[in-house]
Amino acid sequence: MPTDPICGMYVEGSPDDLALTRDNRTYYFCSSSCRTTFADPAHDLRDLARRITFGVPATVLIVLLQYGLLRFTGAEAVAGALALAVQAYLGRPFYQGAWDAIRTRHGNMDLLIAVGSTAAFLYSAAVLVEPGRLPPALYFDASSAILTLILVGNYLERRTRALAADTLKRLRSMLPATVRRLRDGQEEAVPIEAIQPGDRLRVRPGERIPVDGLVRAGGSSVDESIVTGESAPVGKGIGASVVSGSLNGDGQLEIEARSVGEDTFVGQIGRMVSEAEASKVPLQRTADRIAAVFVPTVLALAFAAALGWTLLGGASPTDGILIFVTVTIIACPCAFGLATPAAIVVGTGRAARDGILFKGHDALEQAARLDRLLTDKTGTLTEGRPTLAEFQTIDAEDPRTLLGLAAGLESASEHPFARAVVAEAARRGIAPAPVEGFRALPGIGVEGIVDGHRVTLGRIGSAPVPDPGRPAGQGVRSEATLAVDGRPKAILRFEDRLRPSVPAAIAELRALGIPTVMVTGDREEVARAVARDAGIDAVYAGVPPAGKVEILRRYRSEGGAVGFVGDGLNDAAVLTAADVGIAIGAGTDVAQEAGKIILLRSGWAEVPLAVRIARRTVRKVRQNLLWALGYNAILLPIAAGVLVPWLGFGIYSVLPILGATAMALSSTLVLLNSLSLRWVRLLPRAAVRPGDRIGEPPVKAV
């Protein structure tokens, strides 16, 4: 059921002139004013400000004239002329919206406002033009205050909406409007939309990288905090990959575009956040059905209440008109339509700030229902970046010389162990030895010639070797041997460490009522060591990929929503099968990930945060819907006269203006309630510190 993205009204069957396509998605609107607001929100805010600037002093002056606070001959006529100006200038958007509602046969808020304010104005004008024929009561103040207060409420709502959508705006504004394309050695400035895969681009120091691609010339350091959350710049040389939205440092780069437009990292994030606005939870479907019939129901109630009290309840024609005006003005269908998108766009925007992306219309709801979480181990609980934990020499050899040999040999390799050796040598200030004839030995290691000697470095234990005596938080170890001319010279021990954020995140998940289970293909003793440090409740070891899906289905059969955390590549099948697949460390391949939740920063702190944001967002949706239902359930009967037997018809001297104020603030309160999601705390007050021991869990070998 399509809804207006501005006011949330049901708009099925909207004509072409009330539709707008943006980012390959078509939006439909209940009125031209909503369409204008969506197309150019800045212009809409300026227009509202101009109308309010005229409407507020004019309304105040009308009140002073109508109630005799400014006395002179013809004061009431001046008040009527000012009210006509207010009706024409401030009321024009509402009249346009009312006409759109009539021609599309779908009621909207503008129709109620136009009918109510016009009824009050026309009655007052008739009293002024034909004195004595109607009860001498003027309501120019009510007709003007209704329009002015509602426009003030709209202005506050638009400002609140701008705050809610700022994450998406920042994402879209990260990329430059024009880029420098290289053609036949010549540089030309072209719009970013003109870039195609394969184009060469020049990025100068301090500029944002406009596309996902590869460095083909130059070198620099790049701030990739948009992807990793780490502020430390990353060195980029020829062949390195770069991500759109990241900030170039002090060097110049020539980049070959690989992904452009919506296929870039920023484009994919922006599309996900944008699509979240249209997401609905099941409660919203009921609200949609209510909103679809709300306006005609309110108009029918207004006519029935006015006629009923006039014909059967002793109300005067003036009271009958005021009852009609009050009912039409006090109703607020916008709150129904805004309940879901207001909360979801703020919640997903808040999540995006911490590198959490929700994919699919039901991702938030499923995450809010999550009551058990399964997780992979390698590259998920562990960092997937081995470090050189120990360098042990044999036969009293000089360790610095041998580490220089190992670093020289590994400098030409891309293996994770190779990077660990080079990094450790750099940390110790040891220059890599020059190597000739480098050769990789698949499944064994690497070899090369240094000063005429054949140097090899290879693993002697392909399976990780757990060390029961190691401190908590360290990973399991693998070993390799450095040999010169076939004689072993040193043993290198590597560790793949547990992610520092894992223990605290697992403890927080447990506090949220979500036990965590490790499902890994690794050996039982390795699984036990990692689970001990992580605080995992239970472990299934030696499980093949198909077995992970089977274990997940077994837990699902027990009831409740079951999630799985994996790296998004090796665990694609189980991520897809889970109620909530959480892809950790997604990098730039956002669109290819199988998970419903993408964690861009590869940290476990974002796992419980995603659950907490989802739960809080769904809670806000329920609060918004409860407010919309409660507001109309209480105030509509009051507007229709339920208090008349006790207070009399005199209450209608103030109810129209009070109703306009309440209606104007209703949808704004929905947005403000949703906006509070921006301040969801990253960690609870009593968080477990990384490295804290939680106890040794049971291990189940499969």
C-alpha positions as CSV (number, residue, x, y, z in Angstrom):
1,M,0.0,0.0,0.0
2,P,2.0,3.1,-1.2
3,T,2.1,6.1,1.2
4,D,3.1,9.7,0.9
5,P,6.7,10.0,2.2
6,I,6.0,13.4,3.6
7,C,2.7,13.0,5.5
8,G,2.3,9.3,5.4
9,M,-1.2,9.3,3.8
10,Y,-2.4,6.4,1.8
11,V,-2.0,7.3,-1.9
12,E,-2.8,4.3,-4.1
13,G,-3.7,5.4,-7.6
14,S,-1.9,8.7,-7.4
15,P,-1.7,10.4,-10.9
16,D,1.5,11.1,-12.7
17,D,1.7,14.7,-11.7
18,L,1.7,13.6,-8.0
19,A,4.6,11.2,-8.5
20,L,8.3,11.8,-8.5
21,T,11.2,9.5,-9.3
22,R,14.5,9.8,-7.4
23,D,17.4,7.3,-7.3
24,N,15.5,4.9,-9.6
25,R,12.6,4.8,-7.1
26,T,9.1,6.3,-7.7
27,Y,7.4,8.1,-4.8
28,Y,3.7,9.0,-4.7
29,F,2.1,11.9,-2.9
30,C,-1.3,12.9,-1.7
31,S,-1.0,16.5,-2.8
32,S,1.2,18.8,-4.8
33,S,2.4,20.5,-1.7
34,C,3.8,17.2,-0.3
35,R,5.5,16.6,-3.7
36,T,7.0,20.1,-3.6
37,T,8.2,19.6,-0.1
38,F,9.9,16.3,-1.0
39,A,11.4,17.6,-4.2
40,D,12.9,20.8,-2.6
41,P,12.7,20.8,1.2
42,A,14.9,23.9,1.6
43,H,12.5,25.9,-0.7
44,D,9.6,24.5,1.2
45,L,11.0,25.7,4.6
46,R,11.7,29.2,3.2
47,D,8.1,29.4,1.8
48,L,6.7,28.3,5.2
49,A,8.8,30.9,7.0
50,R,7.5,33.6,4.7
51,R,3.9,32.6,5.2
52,I,4.3,32.4,9.0
53,T,6.0,35.8,9.0
54,F,2.9,37.2,7.5
55,G,0.4,35.0,9.3
56,V,1.5,35.4,12.9
57,P,1.2,39.3,13.1
58,A,-1.9,39.3,11.0
59,T,-3.6,36.8,13.3
60,V,-2.6,38.7,16.4
61,L,-4.0,41.9,14.9
62,I,-7.2,40.1,14.0
63,V,-7.7,39.0,17.6
64,L,-7.1,42.5,18.8
65,L,-9.6,44.0,16.4
66,Q,-12.2,41.3,16.9
67,Y,-12.3,41.5,20.6
68,G,-12.3,45.3,20.8
69,L,-8.7,45.7,22.1
70,L,-8.2,48.1,19.1
71,R,-11.3,50.2,18.8
72,F,-12.2,52.3,15.8
73,T,-15.0,52.5,13.2
74,G,-14.9,49.6,10.8
75,A,-12.5,47.5,13.0
76,E,-14.5,44.3,12.3
77,A,-14.3,45.0,8.5
78,V,-10.5,45.4,8.8
79,A,-10.4,42.1,10.7
80,G,-12.4,40.5,7.9
81,A,-10.1,41.9,5.2
82,L,-7.0,40.6,7.1
83,A,-8.7,37.2,7.6
84,L,-9.4,37.1,3.8
85,A,-5.7,37.8,3.1
86,V,-4.7,35.1,5.6
87,Q,-7.1,32.7,4.0
88,A,-5.9,33.4,0.5
89,Y,-2.1,33.5,1.3
90,L,-1.7,31.0,4.1
91,G,-4.6,28.8,2.9
92,R,-3.4,28.4,-0.8
93,P,-1.3,25.2,-0.2
94,F,-4.2,23.7,1.7
95,Y,-6.7,24.5,-1.1
96,Q,-4.4,23.0,-3.7
97,G,-4.1,19.9,-1.5
98,A,-7.8,19.7,-1.1
99,W,-8.4,19.9,-4.8
100,D,-5.8,17.1,-5.3
101,A,-7.7,15.0,-2.7
102,I,-11.0,15.5,-4.6
103,R,-9.7,14.7,-8.0
104,T,-7.7,11.6,-6.8
105,R,-10.6,10.5,-4.6
106,H,-8.3,10.0,-1.6
107,G,-8.8,12.2,1.4
108,N,-5.8,14.0,2.9
109,M,-5.1,16.4,5.8
110,D,-5.3,19.4,3.5
111,L,-9.0,18.7,2.8
112,L,-9.9,18.7,6.5
113,I,-8.0,21.9,7.1
114,A,-9.4,23.7,4.0
115,V,-13.0,22.6,4.9
116,G,-12.7,23.6,8.5
117,S,-11.0,27.0,8.2
118,T,-13.2,27.9,5.2
119,A,-16.4,27.1,7.1
120,A,-15.3,29.4,10.0
121,F,-14.3,32.2,7.6
122,L,-17.4,32.0,5.4
123,Y,-19.8,32.1,8.4
124,S,-18.0,35.1,9.8
125,A,-18.0,36.8,6.5
126,A,-21.8,36.2,6.1
127,V,-22.4,37.7,9.6
128,L,-20.3,40.7,8.6
129,V,-22.0,41.2,5.2
130,E,-25.6,40.5,6.3
131,P,-25.8,41.6,10.0
132,G,-28.9,40.5,11.8
133,R,-29.7,37.5,9.7
134,L,-27.3,35.2,11.6
135,P,-26.2,35.1,15.3
136,P,-23.7,38.0,15.6
137,A,-20.6,35.9,16.2
138,L,-17.4,36.4,14.3
139,Y,-14.7,33.7,14.0
140,F,-12.1,35.4,11.9
141,D,-9.7,34.7,14.7
142,A,-10.4,31.0,14.6
143,S,-10.1,30.7,10.8
144,S,-6.8,32.6,10.8
145,A,-5.3,31.0,13.9
146,I,-6.1,27.5,12.5
147,L,-4.1,28.1,9.3
148,T,-1.2,30.0,11.2
149,L,-0.9,27.4,13.9
150,I,-0.9,24.5,11.5
151,L,1.7,26.1,9.3
152,V,3.9,26.7,12.4
153,G,3.4,23.0,13.2
154,N,4.4,22.1,9.7
155,Y,7.5,24.2,9.9
156,L,8.5,22.5,13.2
157,E,7.8,19.1,11.6
158,R,9.9,19.9,8.5
159,R,12.8,21.1,10.7
160,T,12.5,17.9,12.7
161,R,12.4,15.8,9.6
162,A,15.6,17.5,8.3
163,L,17.4,16.5,11.5
164,A,16.1,13.0,11.1
165,A,17.4,12.6,7.6
166,D,20.8,14.2,8.1
167,T,22.7,10.9,7.9
168,L,21.4,10.2,4.4
169,K,22.2,13.8,3.4
170,R,25.7,13.5,4.6
171,L,26.2,10.2,2.7
172,R,25.0,11.8,-0.5
173,S,27.1,14.9,-0.1
174,M,30.3,13.0,0.4
175,L,30.9,12.6,-3.3
176,P,32.1,15.6,-5.4
177,A,29.7,16.9,-8.0
178,T,32.5,17.0,-10.6
179,V,35.6,14.8,-11.1
180,R,38.9,15.0,-13.1
181,R,38.8,12.4,-15.9
182,L,41.9,11.5,-17.8
183,R,41.5,11.0,-21.6
184,D,44.6,10.6,-23.8
185,G,46.7,12.1,-21.1
186,Q,44.5,15.2,-20.9
187,E,42.6,16.1,-17.8
188,E,38.9,17.2,-18.1
189,A,36.3,18.2,-15.5
190,V,33.1,16.2,-16.0
191,P,30.0,15.5,-13.8
192,I,30.4,12.5,-11.6
193,E,27.3,11.0,-13.3
194,A,29.3,10.7,-16.6
195,I,31.9,8.4,-15.1
196,Q,31.9,4.8,-16.4
197,P,33.8,1.7,-15.2
198,G,37.3,1.7,-16.6
199,D,37.6,5.5,-16.7
200,R,40.8,6.9,-15.2
201,L,40.4,9.7,-12.6
202,R,42.8,12.0,-10.9
203,V,42.3,12.7,-7.2
204,R,44.3,15.5,-5.6
205,P,45.3,15.8,-2.0
206,G,42.5,16.6,0.4
207,E,39.7,15.5,-2.1
208,R,37.1,12.8,-1.6
209,I,37.5,9.7,-3.7
210,P,34.4,9.6,-6.0
211,V,34.3,5.9,-7.0
212,D,35.3,2.5,-5.9
213,G,38.4,1.5,-7.9
214,L,42.1,0.7,-8.0
215,V,45.1,2.9,-7.8
216,R,47.0,2.9,-11.1
217,A,49.5,5.7,-10.5
218,G,50.8,7.7,-7.5
219,G,50.7,7.0,-3.8
220,S,49.1,8.5,-0.8
221,S,47.5,7.9,2.6
222,V,43.8,7.6,2.7
223,D,41.3,8.2,5.6
224,E,38.9,5.2,5.3
225,S,37.0,5.8,8.5
226,I,33.7,5.7,6.6
227,V,34.4,2.0,6.1
228,T,36.5,0.9,9.0
229,G,35.7,3.4,11.7
230,E,39.4,3.8,12.2
231,S,40.7,7.3,11.9
232,A,44.3,6.3,11.2
233,P,45.1,6.8,7.4
234,V,45.9,3.8,5.3
235,G,48.8,3.8,2.8
236,K,47.8,3.3,-0.8
237,G,50.1,2.4,-3.7
238,I,49.7,1.1,-7.2
239,G,47.2,-1.8,-7.3
240,A,45.6,-0.9,-4.0
241,S,41.8,-0.7,-3.8
242,V,40.1,2.6,-2.8
243,V,36.5,3.2,-1.6
244,S,34.2,6.0,-2.6
245,G,33.7,8.6,0.2
246,S,37.2,8.1,1.7
247,L,39.4,11.1,2.0
248,N,42.7,11.4,0.1
249,G,45.7,12.5,2.1
250,D,48.8,14.4,1.0
251,G,49.5,12.5,-2.2
252,Q,48.0,12.5,-5.7
253,L,46.3,9.4,-7.0
254,E,45.2,8.1,-10.4
255,I,42.3,5.7,-10.0
256,E,40.7,3.3,-12.4
257,A,36.9,3.3,-11.7
258,R,35.5,-0.2,-11.0
259,S,32.1,0.7,-9.4
260,V,30.3,4.0,-10.1
261,G,27.0,5.6,-9.2
262,E,24.7,3.4,-7.1
263,D,27.1,0.5,-7.3
264,T,29.7,2.3,-5.2
265,F,30.0,1.9,-1.5
266,V,28.4,5.2,-0.7
267,G,25.7,4.6,-3.3
268,Q,24.8,1.3,-1.7
269,I,24.6,2.7,1.8
270,G,22.5,5.7,0.6
271,R,20.1,3.4,-1.2
272,M,19.7,1.2,1.9
273,V,19.0,4.1,4.2
274,S,16.6,5.7,1.7
275,E,14.7,2.4,1.2
276,A,14.3,2.1,5.0
277,E,11.9,5.0,4.9
278,A,9.3,2.8,3.2
279,S,9.8,-0.1,5.6
280,K,6.8,-1.2,7.7
281,V,6.2,-3.4,10.7
282,P,3.0,-5.4,10.8
283,L,1.3,-2.8,13.1
284,Q,1.7,-0.2,10.4
285,R,-0.5,-2.2,8.0
286,T,-3.4,-1.6,10.3
287,A,-2.5,2.1,10.5
288,D,-2.5,2.3,6.7
289,R,-6.0,0.9,6.5
290,I,-7.2,3.4,9.1
291,A,-5.5,6.3,7.3
292,A,-7.1,5.2,4.0
293,V,-10.6,5.8,5.3
294,F,-9.8,8.4,8.0
295,V,-10.6,11.6,6.1
296,P,-14.1,10.6,4.8
297,T,-14.9,9.2,8.2
298,V,-13.9,12.4,9.9
299,L,-16.0,14.5,7.5
300,A,-19.0,12.2,8.0
301,L,-18.5,12.5,11.8
302,A,-18.3,16.3,11.5
303,F,-21.5,16.5,9.5
304,A,-23.3,14.1,11.8
305,A,-22.2,15.9,15.0
306,A,-23.1,19.3,13.7
307,L,-26.5,18.3,12.4
308,G,-27.2,16.1,15.4
309,W,-26.5,18.8,18.0
310,T,-28.3,21.4,15.9
311,L,-31.5,19.4,15.2
312,L,-31.7,17.3,18.4
313,G,-29.4,18.9,21.0
314,G,-30.6,22.5,20.9
315,A,-27.4,23.9,19.4
316,S,-27.6,27.2,17.5
317,P,-26.5,27.3,13.8
318,T,-23.3,29.0,15.0
319,D,-22.6,26.2,17.5
320,G,-23.3,23.7,14.7
321,I,-20.7,25.3,12.4
322,L,-18.2,25.4,15.3
323,I,-18.7,21.7,16.0
324,F,-18.1,20.9,12.3
325,V,-15.0,23.1,12.3
326,T,-13.6,21.6,15.5
327,V,-14.0,18.0,14.4
328,T,-12.4,18.6,11.0
329,I,-9.5,20.6,12.5
330,I,-8.7,18.4,15.5
331,A,-8.3,15.2,13.5
332,C,-4.8,14.1,12.6
333,P,-4.3,11.3,10.1
334,C,-0.7,12.3,9.5
335,A,0.4,10.7,12.8
336,F,-0.8,7.3,11.5
337,G,1.2,7.5,8.3
338,L,4.4,9.0,9.9
339,A,4.5,6.5,12.8
340,T,6.6,3.9,11.0
341,P,8.8,5.9,8.5
342,A,9.7,8.5,11.1
343,A,11.1,6.0,13.5
344,I,12.7,3.8,10.9
345,V,14.5,6.6,9.0
346,V,15.9,7.9,12.3
347,G,16.8,4.4,13.6
348,T,18.5,3.3,10.4
349,G,20.3,6.7,10.1
350,R,21.5,6.3,13.7
351,A,22.7,2.8,12.9
352,A,24.5,4.0,9.7
353,R,26.5,6.4,11.8
354,D,28.1,3.4,13.5
355,G,28.5,1.4,10.3
356,I,25.4,-0.7,10.7
357,L,23.2,-1.2,7.7
358,F,19.7,-2.9,7.8
359,K,18.7,-4.5,4.5
360,G,15.2,-5.5,3.6
361,H,11.8,-4.4,4.8
362,D,11.7,-6.8,7.8
363,A,15.4,-6.6,9.0
364,L,14.6,-4.2,11.9
365,E,11.6,-6.2,13.1
366,Q,13.5,-9.5,12.9
367,A,16.5,-8.1,14.7
368,A,14.2,-6.7,17.4
369,R,12.7,-10.3,17.9
370,L,16.1,-11.9,18.1
371,D,16.5,-14.3,21.0
372,R,19.5,-16.5,20.0
373,L,22.7,-15.8,18.1
374,L,25.0,-18.3,16.3
375,T,28.4,-17.2,15.2
376,D,31.3,-18.4,13.0
377,K,34.8,-18.2,14.5
378,T,37.6,-17.6,12.1
379,G,37.5,-14.0,10.8
380,T,34.4,-13.4,12.8
381,L,35.3,-13.8,16.4
382,T,38.9,-13.6,15.6
383,E,40.5,-10.7,13.7
384,G,41.6,-12.8,10.6
385,R,44.9,-10.8,10.7
386,P,47.6,-13.0,12.2
387,T,50.5,-11.4,14.1
388,L,54.0,-12.6,14.7
389,A,53.8,-13.5,18.4
390,E,57.2,-15.1,18.8
391,F,60.5,-15.3,16.9
392,Q,62.7,-18.0,18.4
393,T,66.2,-18.5,17.0
394,I,68.1,-21.8,16.8
395,D,71.8,-22.3,17.7
396,A,72.2,-18.7,19.1
397,E,71.8,-17.0,15.7
398,D,71.4,-13.2,15.6
399,P,67.6,-12.7,15.8
400,R,67.7,-9.2,14.0
401,T,69.6,-10.6,11.0
402,L,67.3,-13.6,10.7
403,L,64.2,-11.4,11.1
404,G,65.6,-9.2,8.3
405,L,66.0,-12.3,6.1
406,A,62.4,-13.4,6.8
407,A,61.0,-9.9,6.2
408,G,62.9,-9.6,2.9
409,L,61.6,-12.9,1.8
410,E,58.0,-12.1,2.8
411,S,58.0,-8.6,1.3
412,A,57.0,-9.9,-2.1
413,S,54.2,-12.1,-0.7
414,E,50.5,-11.2,0.0
415,H,49.9,-14.0,2.5
416,P,48.6,-12.8,5.9
417,F,51.5,-14.4,7.6
418,A,53.9,-12.5,5.3
419,R,52.3,-9.2,6.3
420,A,52.7,-10.1,9.9
421,V,56.4,-10.7,9.5
422,V,57.0,-7.5,7.6
423,A,55.0,-5.5,10.1
424,E,57.0,-7.0,13.1
425,A,60.3,-6.2,11.4
426,A,59.2,-2.6,10.7
427,R,58.1,-2.3,14.4
428,R,61.6,-3.3,15.5
429,G,63.3,-1.0,13.0
430,I,64.8,-3.9,11.0
431,A,65.2,-3.3,7.2
432,P,64.2,-6.3,5.0
433,A,67.1,-8.0,3.3
434,P,67.3,-7.7,-0.5
435,V,65.9,-11.0,-2.1
436,E,66.4,-12.3,-5.6
437,G,64.5,-15.1,-7.3
438,F,61.5,-15.0,-5.0
439,R,59.2,-17.9,-5.5
440,A,56.0,-19.0,-3.8
441,L,55.7,-22.7,-2.9
442,P,51.9,-23.4,-2.8
443,G,50.9,-25.2,0.4
444,I,54.5,-25.0,1.7
445,G,55.8,-21.4,1.9
446,V,58.2,-19.1,0.1
447,E,61.8,-19.1,-1.0
448,G,64.4,-16.8,-2.4
449,I,68.2,-16.0,-2.7
450,V,69.9,-13.7,-0.2
451,D,73.6,-13.1,-0.7
452,G,73.9,-16.3,-2.6
453,H,72.2,-18.4,0.1
454,R,68.8,-20.2,-0.5
455,V,66.4,-19.0,2.2
456,T,63.0,-20.7,2.8
457,L,60.2,-19.9,5.1
458,G,57.4,-22.4,5.5
459,R,54.8,-23.7,7.9
460,I,55.6,-26.9,9.8
461,G,52.2,-27.0,11.4
462,S,49.2,-26.3,9.2
463,A,46.7,-26.7,12.0
464,P,46.6,-24.1,14.8
465,V,48.3,-25.2,18.0
466,P,46.5,-24.1,21.2
467,D,48.6,-23.0,24.1
468,P,46.8,-23.6,27.4
469,G,49.2,-21.3,29.2
470,R,48.7,-18.3,27.1
471,P,47.0,-15.2,28.6
472,A,43.3,-14.6,28.0
473,G,42.6,-12.7,24.8
474,Q,45.4,-14.2,22.8
475,G,44.7,-16.4,19.8
476,V,45.7,-19.9,18.9
477,R,49.1,-20.4,17.3
478,S,50.5,-21.6,14.0
479,E,54.2,-22.2,13.4
480,A,56.6,-21.7,10.5
481,T,60.4,-22.4,10.1
482,L,63.0,-20.1,8.6
483,A,65.8,-22.1,6.9
484,V,69.0,-21.1,5.2
485,D,70.5,-23.5,2.7
486,G,68.2,-26.2,4.2
487,R,69.3,-25.7,7.8
488,P,66.6,-24.4,10.3
489,K,67.5,-21.1,11.8
490,A,64.4,-19.8,13.5
491,I,60.8,-20.8,14.4
492,L,58.1,-18.2,13.9
493,R,54.8,-18.4,15.8
494,F,51.7,-16.6,14.6
495,E,48.6,-15.7,16.5
496,D,45.1,-14.8,15.2
497,R,43.8,-12.9,18.1
498,L,40.2,-12.6,19.4
499,R,38.6,-9.3,18.4
500,P,39.0,-7.1,21.5
501,S,35.3,-6.1,21.5
502,V,34.0,-9.7,21.5
503,P,33.9,-10.5,25.3
504,A,32.0,-7.3,26.2
505,A,29.7,-7.7,23.2
506,I,28.9,-11.3,24.2
507,A,28.2,-10.2,27.7
508,E,25.9,-7.4,26.5
509,L,24.0,-9.8,24.3
510,R,23.5,-12.1,27.3
511,A,22.2,-9.1,29.2
512,L,19.8,-8.5,26.4
513,G,18.5,-12.1,26.8
514,I,20.3,-13.4,23.7
515,P,22.7,-16.4,24.4
516,T,25.5,-16.9,21.8
517,V,26.6,-20.2,20.3
518,M,29.8,-20.7,18.3
519,V,29.4,-23.0,15.2
520,T,32.8,-23.6,13.6
521,G,34.6,-26.1,11.4
522,D,37.7,-25.8,13.5
523,R,38.9,-28.5,16.0
524,E,37.4,-28.9,19.4
525,E,40.4,-27.7,21.4
526,V,40.8,-24.6,19.3
527,A,37.1,-23.8,19.6
528,R,37.4,-24.3,23.4
529,A,40.3,-21.9,23.7
530,V,38.5,-19.1,21.7
531,A,35.2,-19.7,23.5
532,R,36.8,-19.5,26.9
533,D,38.1,-16.0,26.1
534,A,35.0,-14.9,24.4
535,G,32.5,-16.1,27.0
536,I,30.5,-18.1,24.5
537,D,27.7,-20.2,26.1
538,A,28.1,-23.3,23.9
539,V,30.2,-24.5,21.0
540,Y,29.7,-26.8,18.1
541,A,33.1,-27.8,16.6
542,G,34.1,-29.6,13.4
543,V,30.9,-28.5,11.6
544,P,31.0,-28.3,7.8
545,P,29.0,-25.4,6.0
546,A,25.9,-27.6,5.4
547,G,26.0,-28.6,9.1
548,K,25.8,-25.0,10.2
549,V,22.5,-24.6,8.4
550,E,21.2,-27.8,10.0
551,I,22.2,-26.6,13.5
552,L,20.5,-23.2,12.8
553,R,17.3,-24.9,11.7
554,R,17.4,-27.1,14.8
555,Y,17.4,-24.0,17.0
556,R,14.7,-22.3,14.9
557,S,12.5,-25.4,15.4
558,E,12.5,-24.6,19.2
559,G,10.8,-21.3,18.5
560,G,12.0,-17.7,18.4
561,A,14.2,-15.7,15.9
562,V,17.7,-17.1,15.4
563,G,20.5,-15.0,14.0
564,F,23.9,-15.9,12.6
565,V,27.1,-13.8,12.5
566,G,29.6,-14.6,9.7
567,D,32.0,-13.0,7.3
568,G,29.4,-12.7,4.5
569,L,31.3,-14.9,2.0
570,N,32.1,-18.3,3.4
571,D,28.9,-18.4,5.4
572,A,26.5,-17.1,2.7
573,A,24.2,-20.1,3.0
574,V,23.6,-20.0,6.7
575,L,23.4,-16.2,6.7
576,T,20.6,-16.4,4.2
577,A,18.8,-19.2,6.2
578,A,18.9,-17.2,9.4
579,D,16.1,-15.0,10.6
580,V,18.7,-12.3,11.0
581,G,22.0,-12.8,9.0
582,I,24.7,-10.4,10.3
583,A,27.6,-10.0,7.9
584,I,30.6,-8.7,9.7
585,G,33.5,-7.1,7.9
586,A,31.5,-6.5,4.7
587,G,34.0,-4.0,3.3
588,T,33.0,-2.7,-0.1
589,D,30.9,-5.6,-1.3
590,V,27.8,-4.4,0.4
591,A,25.4,-5.5,-2.3
592,Q,26.7,-9.0,-2.5
593,E,26.4,-9.8,1.2
594,A,23.8,-12.3,2.2
595,G,23.0,-10.8,5.6
596,K,20.1,-8.6,6.6
597,I,22.4,-6.6,8.7
598,I,25.8,-5.4,7.4
599,L,28.5,-4.4,9.9
600,L,31.0,-2.3,8.0
601,R,33.5,-1.9,10.7
602,S,34.2,-5.5,11.6
603,G,33.7,-4.9,15.3
604,W,31.6,-6.9,17.6
605,A,30.4,-3.9,19.6
606,E,28.1,-3.1,16.8
607,V,26.3,-6.5,17.1
608,P,24.4,-5.7,20.4
609,L,24.1,-2.1,19.3
610,A,22.2,-3.3,16.2
611,V,19.9,-5.3,18.3
612,R,19.3,-2.4,20.7
613,I,18.7,0.1,17.9
614,A,16.2,-2.4,16.3
615,R,14.4,-3.0,19.5
616,R,14.3,0.7,20.3
617,T,13.1,1.6,16.8
618,V,10.2,-1.0,16.9
619,R,9.3,0.3,20.3
620,K,9.2,3.9,18.9
621,V,6.9,2.7,16.1
622,R,4.5,1.2,18.7
623,Q,4.6,4.3,20.8
624,N,3.9,6.5,17.7
625,L,1.0,4.3,16.7
626,L,-0.4,4.3,20.2
627,W,-0.1,8.1,20.3
628,A,-1.9,8.4,17.0
629,L,-4.7,6.1,18.1
630,G,-5.0,7.6,21.5
631,Y,-4.9,11.2,20.3
632,N,-7.8,10.7,17.9
633,A,-9.7,8.3,20.1
634,I,-9.8,10.9,22.9
635,L,-10.0,14.3,21.1
636,L,-12.4,13.4,18.3
637,P,-15.2,12.6,20.7
638,I,-14.4,15.8,22.6
639,A,-14.6,17.7,19.4
640,A,-17.9,16.0,18.5
641,G,-19.5,17.2,21.8
642,V,-19.0,14.5,24.4
643,L,-18.4,17.2,27.0
644,V,-21.3,19.4,26.1
645,P,-23.7,17.9,28.7
646,W,-21.3,19.1,31.4
647,L,-19.7,22.3,29.9
648,G,-22.2,23.5,27.4
649,F,-21.7,24.8,23.9
650,G,-19.5,27.6,25.3
651,I,-16.5,25.3,25.0
652,Y,-16.6,25.8,21.3
653,S,-15.4,29.4,21.7
654,V,-12.0,28.0,22.3
655,L,-12.0,24.4,21.0
656,P,-11.4,25.3,17.3
657,I,-8.1,27.1,18.2
658,L,-7.1,24.5,20.7
659,G,-7.8,21.8,18.2
660,A,-5.7,23.5,15.6
661,T,-2.8,23.7,18.1
662,A,-3.2,20.0,19.1
663,M,-3.3,18.8,15.4
664,A,-0.3,21.0,14.5
665,L,1.7,19.5,17.3
666,S,0.6,15.9,16.9
667,S,2.7,14.8,14.0
668,T,5.6,16.9,15.3
669,L,5.5,14.9,18.5
670,V,5.7,11.7,16.5
671,L,8.8,13.0,14.8
672,L,10.4,14.3,18.0
673,N,9.7,10.9,19.7
674,S,11.4,9.2,16.7
675,L,14.3,11.7,16.8
676,S,15.2,10.5,20.3
677,L,16.7,7.4,18.6
678,R,19.6,9.5,17.5
679,W,21.0,9.3,21.0
680,V,20.9,5.6,21.6
681,R,24.1,4.9,23.7
682,L,26.8,2.7,22.2
683,L,27.4,0.7,25.4
684,P,25.3,0.3,28.6
685,R,26.6,1.8,31.8
686,A,27.7,-1.6,33.2
687,A,29.6,-3.0,30.3
688,V,32.0,-5.9,30.6
689,R,35.6,-4.9,29.7
690,P,37.3,-6.7,26.8
691,G,39.4,-9.6,28.3
692,D,37.1,-10.2,31.3
693,R,36.7,-13.9,31.9
694,I,33.1,-15.0,31.9
695,G,33.6,-18.7,32.7
696,E,34.3,-21.8,30.7
697,P,31.4,-22.9,28.4
698,P,30.5,-26.4,27.5
699,V,31.8,-27.7,24.2
700,K,29.9,-30.0,21.9
701,A,32.0,-31.8,19.3
702,V,30.0,-32.7,16.1
